[in-house]
Amino acid sequence: MPAYNTARFDPPAPLARVTLRNPSTGATQLDVLMLLDSGADVTLIPQATVSLLEAAAIPNSKYELAGFDGNVSLASVVRLELLLCGRTFRGRFLLIDQEWGILGRNVLNSIPVLLDGPHLAWDEYCPG
């Protein structure tokens, strides 16, 4: 089970390491840190990683984001493939300017996730 991250978050939070791929070139970036956030509607990808993949933002395409604190910002959009838990999620993702990304419900609702807070670990839930 992947451990929660105690260095960046207080209280500790579940971070996944995902693979991102530029569908146009096949360029791949491994071990991109992504916070599992069931409160986020959408998935946000770190801008620095997108730059490494040489993936261009979609021209004239921005979305308004509203944070829990009421701040509003505009986010650019990029077309990528996100690989997590043996699945590939293809589509448009929003960009964020921070070290780690955010896995929102548009991805999390497709995989069963077990959050084991007492043991500070998480895993894909496989019943049986």
Backbone as a printed PyTorch tensor [residue, N CA C, xyz], in Angstrom:
tensor([[[  0.8390,  -1.1840,   0.0000],
         [  0.0000,   0.0000,   0.0000],
         [  0.8810,   1.2440,   0.0000]],

        [[  0.5990,   2.2120,  -0.8690],
         [  1.3610,   3.4630,  -0.8240],
         [  1.0840,   4.2140,   0.4790]],

        [[  2.1200,   4.8010,   1.0230],
         [  1.9940,   5.5350,   2.2800],
         [  1.4340,   6.9300,   2.0420]],

        [[  0.7620,   7.4540,   3.0540],
         [  0.3600,   8.8550,   3.0290],
         [  1.6400,   9.6930,   3.0840]],

        [[  1.5600,  10.9170,   2.6340],
         [  2.7130,  11.8020,   2.6790],
         [  2.6390,  12.6370,   3.9500]],

        [[  3.6640,  12.5020,   4.7810],
         [  3.7120,  13.2500,   6.0340],
         [  4.6260,  14.4650,   5.9380]],

        [[  5.4600,  14.5350,   4.9010],
         [  6.4010,  15.6450,   4.7610],
         [  5.7260,  16.9060,   4.2190]],

        [[  4.8120,  16.7470,   3.2720],
         [  4.1820,  17.9030,   2.6260],
         [  2.8450,  18.2910,   3.2500]],

        [[  2.2090,  17.3680,   3.9730],
         [  0.8480,  17.6130,   4.4460],
         [  0.7160,  17.3600,   5.9430]],

        [[ -0.0180,  18.2380,   6.6090],
         [ -0.3240,  18.0880,   8.0230],
         [ -1.7850,  18.4660,   8.2180]],

        [[ -2.6820,  17.5200,   8.4330],
         [ -2.4240,  16.0970,   8.6390],
         [ -1.9770,  15.4020,   7.3540]],

        [[ -1.3510,  14.2170,   7.5170],
         [ -0.8680,  13.4580,   6.3600],
         [ -1.9770,  13.2120,   5.3350]],

        [[ -1.5790,  13.1070,   4.0630],
         [ -2.5600,  12.9510,   2.9830],
         [ -2.1090,  11.8790,   1.9940]],

        [[ -3.0820,  11.2390,   1.3290],
         [ -2.7440,  10.1940,   0.3570],
         [ -2.2300,  10.7870,  -0.9560]],

        [[ -1.0250,  10.3800,  -1.3430],
         [ -0.4250,  10.8000,  -2.6090],
         [ -0.2050,   9.5730,  -3.4720]],

        [[ -0.5730,   9.6850,  -4.7320],
         [ -0.3150,   8.6180,  -5.7020],
         [  0.8390,   9.0470,  -6.5920]],

        [[  1.5040,   8.0610,  -7.1510],
         [  2.5170,   8.3080,  -8.1800],
         [  1.9300,   7.7820,  -9.4800]],

        [[  1.6520,   8.6960, -10.3970],
         [  1.0290,   8.3200, -11.6620],
         [  2.0250,   8.5000, -12.7990]],

        [[  1.6840,   7.9290, -13.9400],
         [  2.4460,   8.1420, -15.1630],
         [  1.6040,   9.0190, -16.0750]],

        [[  2.2390,  10.0220, -16.6590],
         [  1.5730,  10.8840, -17.6290],
         [  2.2310,  10.6910, -18.9830]],

        [[  1.4060,  10.7080, -20.0290],
         [  1.9350,  10.5010, -21.3810],
         [  1.3110,  11.5250, -22.3310]],

        [[  2.1690,  12.0850, -23.1810],
         [  1.7160,  12.9840, -24.2360],
         [  1.2340,  12.1070, -25.3830]],

        [[ -0.0620,  12.1000, -25.7040],
         [ -0.5670,  11.2030, -26.7490],
         [ -0.0610,  11.5560, -28.1490]],

        [[  0.3940,  12.7830, -28.3340],
         [  0.8850,  13.2020, -29.6530],
         [  2.2830,  12.6840, -29.9470]],

        [[  3.1230,  12.6060, -28.8940],
         [  4.5290,  12.2330, -29.0990],
         [  4.9090,  10.9140, -28.4390]],

        [[  4.1140,  10.4640, -27.4830],
         [  4.4560,   9.2670, -26.7210],
         [  5.3910,   9.5510, -25.5600]],

        [[  5.8320,  10.8120, -25.3990],
         [  6.7090,  11.1720, -24.2790],
         [  6.0070,  10.8380, -22.9660]],

        [[  6.7780,  10.2680, -22.0280],
         [  6.2120,   9.7730, -20.7770],
         [  6.9620,  10.3460, -19.5880]],

        [[  6.2270,  10.6550, -18.5400],
         [  6.8190,  11.0930, -17.2820],
         [  6.3030,  10.1680, -16.1860]],

        [[  7.2280,   9.4870, -15.5030],
         [  6.8780,   8.5390, -14.4430],
         [  6.8420,   9.2280, -13.0830]],

        [[  6.1420,   8.6120, -12.1500],
         [  6.1510,   9.0110, -10.7400],
         [  5.7670,  10.4650, -10.4950]],

        [[  4.7380,  10.9270, -11.1700],
         [  4.2220,  12.2750, -10.9350],
         [  3.3460,  12.2220,  -9.6830]],

        [[  3.6650,  13.0480,  -8.7000],
         [  2.9160,  13.0540,  -7.4370],
         [  1.5530,  13.7040,  -7.6280]],

        [[  0.5140,  13.0020,  -7.1460],
         [ -0.8590,  13.4830,  -7.2670],
         [ -1.5980,  13.2290,  -5.9540]],

        [[ -2.1720,  14.2660,  -5.3860],
         [ -2.9720,  14.1640,  -4.1730],
         [ -4.3280,  13.5580,  -4.5100]],

        [[ -4.7440,  12.5330,  -3.7800],
         [ -6.0850,  11.9730,  -3.9450],
         [ -7.0530,  12.8980,  -3.2170]],

        [[ -7.9380,  13.5660,  -3.9580],
         [ -8.8220,  14.5690,  -3.3710],
         [-10.2530,  14.3660,  -3.8520]],

        [[-11.0390,  13.6420,  -3.0640],
         [-12.4260,  13.3690,  -3.4550],
         [-13.2980,  14.6190,  -3.3900]],

        [[-12.7660,  15.7000,  -2.8690],
         [-13.4990,  16.9630,  -2.8490],
         [-13.2920,  17.7870,  -4.1050]],

        [[-12.3480,  17.3740,  -4.9450],
         [-12.0670,  18.0990,  -6.1910],
         [-12.9050,  17.5080,  -7.3240]],

        [[-13.5850,  18.3670,  -8.0550],
         [-14.3980,  17.9020,  -9.1860],
         [-13.5350,  17.3280, -10.2980]],

        [[-12.4070,  17.9750, -10.5600],
         [-11.5750,  17.6220, -11.7130],
         [-10.1370,  17.3630, -11.2920]],

        [[ -9.3960,  16.7550, -12.2070],
         [ -7.9850,  16.4500, -11.9930],
         [ -7.1290,  17.5970, -12.5090]],

        [[ -6.1390,  17.9810, -11.7060],
         [ -5.2260,  19.0740, -12.0450],
         [ -3.8140,  18.5160, -12.1690]],

        [[ -3.1360,  18.8580, -13.2510],
         [ -1.8040,  18.3300, -13.5560],
         [ -0.7570,  19.4170, -13.3220]],

        [[  0.3960,  19.0870, -12.6940],
         [  1.4360,  20.0960, -12.4880],
         [  1.9780,  20.6340, -13.8210]],

        [[  2.0090,  21.9490, -13.9380],
         [  2.4910,  22.6090, -15.1560],
         [  3.9160,  22.1750, -15.5010]],

        [[  4.7810,  22.0250, -14.5030],
         [  6.1800,  21.6560, -14.7610],
         [  6.2770,  20.3030, -15.4590]],

        [[  5.4310,  19.3700, -15.0860],
         [  5.4330,  18.0470, -15.7190],
         [  4.9800,  18.1410, -17.1650]],

        [[  3.9700,  18.9420, -17.4160],
         [  3.4680,  19.1210, -18.7800],
         [  4.5560,  19.7310, -19.6590]],

        [[  5.3390,  20.6420, -19.0970],
         [  6.4560,  21.2320, -19.8460],
         [  7.4830,  20.1700, -20.2110]],

        [[  7.7840,  19.2550, -19.2850],
         [  8.7340,  18.1710, -19.5740],
         [  8.2190,  17.2630, -20.6870]],

        [[  6.9110,  17.0960, -20.7610],
         [  6.2990,  16.2480, -21.7900],
         [  6.1660,  16.9760, -23.1280]],

        [[  6.4730,  18.2700, -23.1050],
         [  6.3260,  19.1200, -24.2950],
         [  4.9090,  19.0440, -24.8580]],

        [[  3.9500,  19.0140, -23.9500],
         [  2.5380,  19.0220, -24.3410],
         [  2.0490,  20.4660, -24.3010]],

        [[  1.4610,  20.9090, -25.3770],
         [  0.9950,  22.2900, -25.4670],
         [ -0.4230,  22.4140, -24.9220]],

        [[ -0.6540,  23.5280, -24.2490],
         [ -2.0130,  23.8200, -23.7990],
         [ -2.9020,  24.0230, -25.0240]],

        [[ -4.1530,  23.6470, -24.9000],
         [ -5.1150,  23.8230, -25.9880],
         [ -5.4130,  25.3190, -26.1120]],

        [[ -5.1810,  25.9080, -27.2920],
         [ -5.3820,  27.3580, -27.4620],
         [ -6.8220,  27.7790, -27.1630]],

        [[ -6.9440,  28.9550, -26.5610],
         [ -8.2490,  29.5670, -26.2690],
         [ -9.1710,  28.6690, -25.4460]],

        [[ -8.5840,  27.8120, -24.6220],
         [ -9.3850,  26.9240, -23.7850],
         [ -8.9200,  27.0550, -22.3420]],

        [[ -9.7250,  27.7070, -21.5240],
         [ -9.4290,  27.8680, -20.1050],
         [-10.7050,  27.6150, -19.3160]],

        [[-10.5220,  27.1280, -18.1040],
         [-11.6530,  26.8840, -17.2160],
         [-11.4690,  27.7060, -15.9500]],

        [[-12.5720,  28.1800, -15.4230],
         [-12.5390,  28.9230, -14.1750],
         [-12.5730,  27.9320, -13.0150]],

        [[-11.6440,  28.0920, -12.0930],
         [-11.5760,  27.2460, -10.9020],
         [-11.9280,  28.0810,  -9.6780]],

        [[-12.7220,  27.5160,  -8.8000],
         [-13.0510,  28.1670,  -7.5370],
         [-12.5390,  27.2810,  -6.4140]],

        [[-11.6650,  27.8330,  -5.5900],
         [-11.1110,  27.0840,  -4.4680],
         [-12.0450,  27.1080,  -3.2740]],

        [[-11.7720,  26.2520,  -2.3080],
         [-12.6030,  26.1910,  -1.1030],
         [-12.5420,  27.5060,  -0.3300]],

        [[-11.4740,  28.2830,  -0.5640],
         [-11.3160,  29.5620,   0.1230],
         [-11.9950,  30.7130,  -0.6150]],

        [[-12.6470,  30.4120,  -1.7450],
         [-13.3510,  31.4340,  -2.5040],
         [-12.5320,  32.0760,  -3.6100]],

        [[-11.2300,  31.7870,  -3.6530],
         [-10.3960,  32.3460,  -4.7190],
         [-10.7800,  31.7410,  -6.0610]],

        [[-10.7880,  32.5800,  -7.0860],
         [-11.1220,  32.1410,  -8.4370],
         [ -9.9090,  32.3590,  -9.3280]],

        [[ -9.6070,  31.3720, -10.1780],
         [ -8.4860,  31.4860, -11.1130],
         [ -8.8650,  30.8100, -12.4240]],

        [[ -8.0660,  31.0580, -13.4510],
         [ -8.2670,  30.4150, -14.7470],
         [ -7.1890,  29.3660, -14.9470]],

        [[ -7.5730,  28.2040, -15.4370],
         [ -6.6250,  27.1060, -15.6680],
         [ -6.6140,  26.7420, -17.1440]],

        [[ -5.4100,  26.5860, -17.6790],
         [ -5.2530,  26.1160, -19.0520],
         [ -5.5740,  24.6350, -19.1230]],

        [[ -5.7810,  24.1570, -20.3410],
         [ -6.1930,  22.7710, -20.5760],
         [ -5.1690,  22.0920, -21.4750]],

        [[ -4.8830,  20.8230, -21.1850],
         [ -3.9590,  20.0400, -22.0020],
         [ -4.5590,  18.6530, -22.2250]],

        [[ -4.2390,  18.0670, -23.3550],
         [ -4.6950,  16.7040, -23.6560],
         [ -3.5590,  15.7430, -23.2830]],

        [[ -3.8580,  14.7910, -22.3840],
         [ -2.8600,  13.8340, -21.8940],
         [ -3.4990,  12.4730, -21.6650]],

        [[ -2.6360,  11.5050, -21.3840],
         [ -3.0580,  10.2050, -20.8790],
         [ -2.4780,  10.0650, -19.4810]],

        [[ -3.3060,   9.6530, -18.5290],
         [ -2.9020,   9.4710, -17.1430],
         [ -3.0610,   7.9950, -16.8190]],

        [[ -1.9800,   7.3670, -16.3540],
         [ -2.0050,   5.9420, -16.0210],
         [ -1.9560,   5.7800, -14.5110]],

        [[ -2.9580,   5.0630, -13.9780],
         [ -3.0900,   4.8720, -12.5360],
         [ -3.8000,   3.5550, -12.2820]],

        [[ -3.2720,   2.7630, -11.3670],
         [ -3.9150,   1.5070, -10.9450],
         [ -4.2550,   0.6130, -12.1350]],

        [[ -3.3510,   0.5310, -13.0980],
         [ -3.5540,  -0.3440, -14.2420],
         [ -4.5690,   0.1580, -15.2510]],

        [[ -4.9930,   1.3930, -15.1100],
         [ -5.9670,   1.9690, -16.0410],
         [ -5.3630,   3.1840, -16.7400]],

        [[ -5.8700,   3.4720, -17.9310],
         [ -5.4480,   4.6570, -18.6690],
         [ -6.6360,   5.5930, -18.8110]],

        [[ -6.4560,   6.8190, -18.3500],
         [ -7.4780,   7.8550, -18.4600],
         [ -7.0190,   8.8350, -19.5340]],

        [[ -7.7790,   8.9180, -20.6180],
         [ -7.4330,   9.7910, -21.7370],
         [ -8.3730,  10.9870, -21.7490]],

        [[ -7.8030,  12.1500, -21.9830],
         [ -8.6950,  13.2980, -22.1020],
         [ -8.0110,  14.6100, -21.8400]],

        [[ -8.8430,  15.5720, -21.4940],
         [ -8.3800,  16.9240, -21.2230],
         [ -8.2580,  17.1040, -19.7170]],

        [[ -7.1270,  17.6570, -19.3160],
         [ -6.8620,  17.9040, -17.9050],
         [ -6.4690,  19.3640, -17.7220]],

        [[ -6.7610,  19.8940, -16.5530],
         [ -6.4220,  21.2770, -16.2390],
         [ -5.0330,  21.3450, -15.6250]],

        [[ -4.3780,  22.5020, -15.7850],
         [ -3.0160,  22.6890, -15.2920],
         [ -3.0140,  23.4970, -14.0020]],

        [[ -2.0460,  23.1600, -13.1470],
         [ -1.8820,  23.8490, -11.8700],
         [ -0.3960,  24.1320, -11.6740]],

        [[ -0.0940,  25.2660, -11.0490],
         [  1.2970,  25.6600, -10.8390],
         [  1.7220,  25.3150,  -9.4070]],

        [[  1.9660,  24.0260,  -9.1750],
         [  2.5080,  23.5560,  -7.8950],
         [  3.2040,  22.2200,  -8.1260]],

        [[  3.9480,  21.7580,  -7.1010],
         [  4.7800,  20.5440,  -7.2340],
         [  3.9860,  19.2800,  -7.5200]],

        [[  2.8180,  19.1600,  -6.9260],
         [  2.0170,  17.9490,  -7.0690],
         [  0.6890,  18.3050,  -7.7380]],

        [[  0.1200,  17.3060,  -8.3750],
         [ -1.1910,  17.4860,  -8.9850],
         [ -2.2860,  17.0390,  -8.0360]],

        [[ -3.5070,  17.0610,  -8.5310],
         [ -4.6650,  16.6670,  -7.7380],
         [ -5.5040,  15.6990,  -8.5590]],

        [[ -5.7260,  14.5130,  -8.0090],
         [ -6.6300,  13.5520,  -8.6420],
         [ -8.0340,  13.8420,  -8.1430]],

        [[ -8.8750,  14.3240,  -9.0340],
         [-10.2440,  14.6650,  -8.6780],
         [-11.2090,  13.5300,  -8.9810]],

        [[-12.4830,  13.8030,  -8.7350],
         [-13.5100,  12.7730,  -8.8990],
         [-13.6750,  12.3070, -10.3330]],

        [[-13.2810,  13.1220, -11.3260],
         [-13.4010,  12.6620, -12.7130],
         [-12.5300,  11.4340, -12.9640]],

        [[-11.5040,  11.2190, -12.1500],
         [-10.6750,  10.0100, -12.2150],
         [-11.0210,   9.0730, -11.0580]],

        [[-11.0870,   9.5970,  -9.8480],
         [-11.2850,   8.7510,  -8.6650],
         [-12.5920,   7.9700,  -8.6930]],

        [[-13.6260,   8.5030,  -9.3220],
         [-14.9000,   7.7790,  -9.3710],
         [-14.8370,   6.5360, -10.2510]],

        [[-13.7310,   6.3340, -10.9470],
         [-13.5770,   5.1590, -11.8190],
         [-12.7880,   4.0310, -11.1760]],

        [[-12.2270,   4.2790,  -9.9990],
         [-11.4260,   3.2470,  -9.3390],
         [-11.8590,   3.1260,  -7.8750]],

        [[-11.9640,   1.8990,  -7.3680],
         [-12.2660,   1.7380,  -5.9470],
         [-10.9970,   1.9680,  -5.1300]],

        [[-11.0610,   2.9250,  -4.2230],
         [ -9.8910,   3.2890,  -3.4230],
         [-10.1990,   3.0420,  -1.9550]],

        [[ -9.2520,   2.4240,  -1.2560],
         [ -9.3580,   2.2000,   0.1790],
         [ -8.3900,   3.1490,   0.8740]],

        [[ -8.9250,   4.0700,   1.6660],
         [ -8.0950,   4.9790,   2.4530],
         [ -7.9950,   4.4140,   3.8620]],

        [[ -6.7990,   4.0330,   4.2720],
         [ -6.5680,   3.4580,   5.5960],
         [ -5.8630,   4.5020,   6.4530]],

        [[ -6.6470,   5.4860,   6.9030],
         [ -6.0960,   6.5860,   7.6840],
         [ -5.3190,   6.1710,   8.9170]],

        [[ -5.8300,   5.2220,   9.7330],
         [ -5.0820,   4.8340,  10.9240],
         [ -3.6770,   4.3060,  10.6210]],

        [[ -3.5040,   3.6850,   9.4490],
         [ -2.1870,   3.1650,   9.0760],
         [ -1.4710,   4.0670,   8.0800]],

        [[ -2.0590,   5.2380,   7.7960],
         [ -1.4850,   6.2260,   6.8760],
         [ -1.0750,   5.5910,   5.5530]],

        [[ -2.0050,   4.8410,   4.9680],
         [ -1.7480,   4.1680,   3.6930],
         [ -3.0460,   4.1320,   2.8800]],

        [[ -2.9090,   3.9430,   1.5820],
         [ -4.0740,   3.8010,   0.7060],
         [ -3.7600,   2.7390,  -0.3310]],

        [[ -4.8090,   2.2190,  -0.9540],
         [ -4.6100,   1.2170,  -1.9960],
         [ -5.8580,   1.1490,  -2.8620]],

        [[ -5.6960,   0.5570,  -4.0350],
         [ -6.8600,   0.2590,  -4.8510],
         [ -7.5890,  -0.8830,  -4.1530]],

        [[ -8.8910,  -0.7450,  -3.9820],
         [ -9.6750,  -1.7420,  -3.2610],
         [-10.0630,  -2.8710,  -4.2010]],

        [[ -9.6770,  -4.0830,  -3.8360],
         [-10.0120,  -5.2740,  -4.6220],
         [-10.7280,  -6.2550,  -3.7020]],

        [[-12.0730,  -6.2550,  -3.6990],
         [-12.8100,  -7.1370,  -2.7850],
         [-12.6180,  -8.6130,  -3.1210]],

        [[-12.7440,  -9.4320,  -2.0910],
         [-12.7560, -10.8680,  -2.3080],
         [-11.4940, -11.5080,  -1.9660]]])
